[in-house]
Each structure stands twice: as C-alpha cells, then as structure tokens.
Amino acid sequence: MVTRQLSPRQLSPPTDELPTVEPE
C-alpha cells in the first residue's frame, strides 16, 4: 500500500538518511 510508505514518513521526522525509503 502507498499509505504504508507515506504514513511513517509523515509521522516520523524528516530523515535525511531515508528520503523515500520506508523506515522500519
């Protein structure tokens, strides 16, 4: 799901290490 990638990214702070990758 696309929400999976956007959810953690929006909730979590801007990670310079993981720009588009979904941080687990």
C-alpha positions as CSV (number, residue, x, y, z in Angstrom):
1,M,0.0,0.0,0.0
2,V,1.1,3.5,-0.7
3,T,-0.1,4.6,2.7
4,R,2.5,2.4,4.4
5,Q,5.3,4.4,2.8
6,L,3.7,7.8,3.4
7,S,2.4,7.1,6.9
8,P,5.8,6.5,8.7
9,R,7.4,9.2,6.7
10,Q,4.8,11.9,7.6
11,L,4.6,10.8,11.2
12,S,8.3,10.5,11.7
13,P,10.6,13.5,11.5
14,P,12.3,14.3,8.1
15,T,15.0,11.6,7.8
16,D,17.9,12.7,5.6
17,E,19.1,9.1,5.5
18,L,15.8,7.7,4.2
19,P,14.3,10.2,1.7
20,T,11.7,7.9,0.1
21,V,12.5,4.5,1.6
22,E,10.1,3.4,4.2
23,P,11.9,3.5,7.6
24,E,11.0,0.4,9.7
